[in-house]
Amino acid sequence: MKRKKADIAEIRRIEGVLRCLNEDRLIEPGHTIPGDPVDLRGLEFPTVSHCRHLDLDDTVVNRVCGKQKVYDASLIRVDFSNAVLDHSVWNDCVFTEVLFSDVSLRNVRFFGCRFERCVFRNTNLSDASMSIGRNGKETELLGCRMELCNLRGASCHRLVVADTVLSDCELSDFVFNEAAFSHVVIRGAYDGLTFRGARGEPERNALNVDLSLAEVGWLNVDYGMDLRSTKFRDDGSCLVASNRRQACEAILELARQPGTATRHEAMRLLGAVFSDDSPSPLDPSQTMFYVSIAMLRELGRLGKAEAETILGEIRNRLTRDSLLI
């Protein structure tokens, strides 16, 4: 009985939250819900079966269950810690100083939303989407922090990221598609990061990201991504080549010079990956590419010392030919 009363009280809390979102279109300290920040910790939209178990009216069930859709709401200084907001859809909403700590946002859709000075900590964003909203409004991450977040299977399209730090996030299979970056820092170890540019938008394609505190195996860039404003590690573990076609020719020429079979194979494969004859060729607009020790080790099944030596050879050759960024 006590459990049932507690569950009904939680349903009433959810009703109040949805009323603020859908009618007032505002949640902030001092408005309706107590707390500063507003206390929405542990909020979870219930299932239909759970509501039926509580013998709730159909009107209540229809109001609080299922995929919640929110339009044009502003959320200011809200604590969503430990909330479960899976499958919800947010359209043209503004989140200001909102805490998403240990929150589940699986399969959530954000269309044309703006996040200002928000913190995502250990947030599950798997299969979520951040994309364009009505009238072409782009989703924005401004002054945010994302720490230990899971973005496996998530997607974004024309996301705007500025003054934001991503630390130790799970970015497997995540593609920054036509995203715009300004003063962004990415920290942590990543087997690969993928960025795809926007055709005909060179200013948007400038990858203004600090990767100096990140270990990146493969940096996959295509469709005109410009790496001149990207900050990389200065420990000699990677390089960026310009004029992709000439750089590939130079690397393939190195591969034909005397050396070990593993050296030959690593250089040959590296040149082939970025050449126009690759099985998956890059767009002609992509003139720069990234090479790391980790890439060479994977391609040629090399030890670290041999991969370092080969990268040094490539660096010297590209420097001689003025093909380094």
C-alpha positions in Angstrom: 0.0 0.0 0.0 2.8 2.4 0.9 4.5 1.6 -2.4 1.3 2.3 -4.3 0.8 5.6 -2.6 4.4 6.5 -3.4 4.0 5.6 -7.1 0.8 7.6 -7.3 2.6 10.6 -5.7 5.3 10.2 -8.4 2.6 10.2 -11.2 1.3 13.4 -9.8 4.8 14.9 -9.8 5.2 13.9 -13.4 1.8 15.5 -14.3 3.0 18.7 -12.7 6.3 18.6 -14.7 4.5 18.0 -18.0 2.0 20.8 -17.2 4.9 23.2 -16.8 6.5 22.0 -20.0 3.4 21.9 -22.2 1.3 24.7 -20.8 3.7 27.2 -19.1 6.6 26.1 -21.4 8.9 27.0 -18.5 10.6 25.3 -15.6 12.9 27.5 -13.5 13.6 28.2 -9.8 10.7 30.0 -8.1 8.2 29.2 -10.8 6.1 26.1 -9.7 8.4 23.2 -8.8 10.6 23.7 -5.7 14.3 23.8 -5.5 17.2 25.8 -6.9 18.2 24.0 -9.0 14.7 22.7 -9.6 14.6 19.2 -8.2 13.7 16.7 -11.0 16.0 14.0 -9.8 14.9 10.5 -10.6 12.1 11.7 -12.9 10.9 8.8 -15.1 8.1 8.7 -17.5 6.0 5.6 -16.6 4.9 2.8 -18.9 1.2 2.2 -19.7 1.3 -1.2 -17.8 2.7 0.5 -14.7 -0.1 3.1 -14.8 -2.7 0.4 -15.3 -1.4 -1.4 -12.2 -2.2 1.8 -10.2 -5.8 1.9 -11.5 -5.4 5.4 -13.0 -7.9 7.0 -15.3 -7.3 6.7 -19.0 -6.9 10.4 -19.3 -4.0 10.3 -16.8 -2.5 7.3 -18.5 -2.6 9.1 -21.9 -1.1 12.2 -20.4 1.9 10.8 -18.7 2.8 7.6 -20.6 4.3 7.0 -24.0 6.7 9.1 -26.0 6.6 12.6 -24.5 6.9 15.5 -27.0 7.8 18.9 -25.8 7.8 22.1 -27.8 9.3 25.6 -27.2 10.0 25.0 -23.5 12.7 26.8 -21.5 14.4 24.8 -18.6 16.6 26.9 -16.4 18.8 25.5 -13.5 17.2 22.1 -13.4 18.7 18.9 -11.8 17.7 15.8 -13.8 20.2 13.5 -12.0 19.2 9.8 -12.3 16.2 10.7 -14.5 15.0 8.3 -17.2 13.8 10.3 -20.2 14.1 7.7 -22.9 12.3 8.1 -26.3 11.2 11.7 -25.5 11.3 14.3 -28.2 12.3 17.9 -27.6 11.6 20.6 -30.2 13.1 24.1 -30.1 13.7 23.9 -26.4 16.3 25.9 -24.4 18.2 24.2 -21.6 20.2 26.6 -19.4 22.5 25.4 -16.6 20.8 22.0 -16.6 22.5 19.0 -14.9 22.2 15.6 -16.7 24.1 13.4 -14.2 23.6 9.6 -14.6 20.6 10.4 -16.8 19.2 8.0 -19.4 18.5 9.7 -22.7 18.3 6.7 -25.0 16.7 7.3 -28.3 15.9 10.9 -27.3 15.4 13.4 -30.2 16.6 17.0 -29.9 15.4 19.2 -32.8 16.7 22.7 -32.9 17.4 22.8 -29.2 20.0 25.0 -27.4 22.0 23.8 -24.4 23.8 26.6 -22.5 26.3 25.8 -19.7 24.8 22.4 -19.2 26.6 19.4 -17.7 26.3 15.9 -19.0 28.0 13.5 -16.6 27.8 9.7 -17.2 24.8 10.3 -19.4 23.5 7.6 -21.7 22.8 9.2 -25.1 23.0 5.9 -27.0 20.9 6.1 -30.2 20.0 9.7 -29.4 19.8 12.4 -32.1 20.7 16.1 -32.2 19.5 17.6 -35.4 17.8 20.5 -37.2 14.5 21.8 -35.9 11.7 23.8 -37.4 12.7 26.6 -39.8 16.2 25.1 -40.1 17.2 25.9 -36.5 20.3 24.0 -35.5 20.9 22.3 -32.2 23.6 24.0 -30.2 26.0 23.0 -27.3 27.3 26.2 -25.9 29.6 26.3 -22.9 28.8 22.7 -22.0 30.7 19.8 -20.4 30.2 16.2 -21.4 32.0 13.7 -19.2 31.9 9.9 -19.5 28.9 10.0 -21.7 27.8 7.2 -24.0 27.0 8.3 -27.5 27.3 4.9 -29.1 24.9 4.7 -32.0 23.9 8.4 -31.6 23.8 10.8 -34.5 23.9 14.5 -35.1 23.4 16.7 -38.1 24.6 20.3 -38.4 25.3 20.5 -34.6 26.9 23.7 -33.4 29.5 23.1 -30.6 31.2 26.1 -29.0 33.3 26.6 -25.8 32.5 23.0 -24.9 34.6 20.1 -23.4 34.1 16.4 -24.1 36.0 14.1 -21.7 36.3 10.3 -22.0 33.1 9.9 -23.9 32.1 6.8 -25.8 32.0 7.9 -29.4 32.2 4.6 -31.3 30.3 4.9 -34.6 29.4 8.5 -33.7 29.7 10.9 -36.7 30.0 14.7 -36.3 28.1 15.3 -39.5 28.4 18.9 -40.9 29.0 20.1 -37.3 30.5 23.5 -36.6 33.2 23.8 -33.9 34.5 26.8 -32.0 36.9 26.5 -29.1 36.1 22.9 -28.3 38.3 20.5 -26.3 38.1 16.7 -26.6 40.0 14.6 -24.0 40.5 10.9 -23.6 41.5 7.9 -25.6 39.7 7.1 -28.8 40.2 4.3 -31.4 38.7 6.7 -33.9 36.9 10.0 -34.3 34.8 10.9 -37.4 34.0 14.3 -38.8 32.2 15.0 -42.1 32.2 18.4 -43.5 29.5 20.4 -45.4 30.1 20.7 -49.1 30.7 24.3 -50.1 31.0 25.7 -46.6 34.7 26.0 -45.9 34.2 28.2 -42.8 32.0 25.6 -41.2 34.5 22.9 -42.0 37.3 24.4 -39.9 37.8 21.8 -37.1 38.5 24.3 -34.3 39.1 21.5 -31.8 41.8 21.0 -29.2 42.9 17.3 -29.3 46.2 17.9 -27.5 45.0 15.9 -24.5 43.4 13.1 -26.5 44.9 9.9 -27.8 43.3 9.4 -31.2 44.0 6.3 -33.3 42.1 7.1 -36.5 40.9 10.6 -37.2 38.4 10.1 -40.1 37.7 13.4 -41.9 35.9 13.9 -45.2 34.0 16.4 -47.3 36.4 19.2 -46.9 37.3 19.2 -43.3 40.1 21.7 -42.6 42.6 20.6 -39.9 44.7 23.8 -39.8 43.0 25.1 -36.7 43.0 21.7 -34.9 45.5 21.4 -32.1 47.2 18.0 -31.9 49.5 16.3 -29.4 53.1 17.6 -29.7 54.8 14.4 -28.7 55.5 13.2 -32.3 52.8 10.6 -32.2 50.9 12.0 -35.2 51.0 14.4 -38.2 48.7 16.0 -40.6 49.4 16.0 -44.4 48.2 18.6 -46.8 47.6 18.1 -50.6 46.3 14.6 -50.2 47.2 13.3 -53.7 50.8 14.5 -53.6 51.3 13.3 -50.0 50.0 9.8 -51.0 52.4 9.7 -53.9 55.2 10.6 -51.6 54.3 7.9 -49.1 53.9 5.3 -51.9 57.3 6.2 -53.2 58.8 5.7 -49.7 57.2 2.3 -49.7 59.1 1.3 -52.8 62.5 2.0 -51.2 64.5 -0.7 -49.5 63.4 -1.8 -46.1 61.6 -4.5 -44.1 58.5 -6.2 -45.5 56.4 -4.8 -42.6 57.6 -1.3 -43.3 56.8 -1.7 -47.0 53.3 -3.0 -46.3 52.4 -0.3 -43.7 53.4 2.5 -46.0 51.7 0.9 -49.0 48.5 0.4 -47.1 48.6 3.9 -45.7 49.1 5.4 -49.2 46.3 3.3 -50.5 43.8 4.3 -47.8 44.0 7.9 -48.7 44.5 7.6 -52.5 41.8 8.2 -55.1 42.0 4.5 -55.9 40.9 3.5 -52.4 37.9 1.1 -52.2 36.3 3.9 -50.1 37.8 7.1 -51.6 37.5 10.4 -49.9 35.6 13.2 -51.4 37.8 15.3 -53.8 37.3 18.3 -51.5 39.2 16.5 -48.7 42.8 17.6 -49.1 44.1 16.9 -45.6 44.5 13.7 -43.7 45.8 12.5 -40.3 48.4 9.8 -39.6 49.3 8.4 -36.2 51.5 5.8 -34.8 48.4 3.8 -33.8 47.2 3.8 -37.4 50.6 2.5 -38.7 50.7 -0.2 -36.0 47.2 -1.4 -37.0 47.8 -1.3 -40.7 51.2 -3.1 -40.6 50.8 -5.0 -37.4 53.9 -3.2 -36.2 55.6 -2.9 -32.9 55.6 0.6 -31.4 59.3 1.3 -32.1 59.0 0.4 -35.8 55.8 2.4 -36.2 57.6 5.4 -34.6 60.5 5.0 -37.1 58.2 4.8 -40.1 56.2 7.9 -39.0 59.5 9.7 -38.6 60.4 8.8 -42.2 57.0 10.0 -43.5 57.3 13.2 -41.5 60.8 13.9 -42.9 59.6 13.3 -46.5 56.5 15.4 -46.2 58.4 18.2 -44.6 60.9 18.1 -47.4 58.1 18.3 -49.9 56.2 21.0 -47.9 53.3 18.7 -47.5 52.8 19.0 -43.7 50.3 21.2 -41.9 
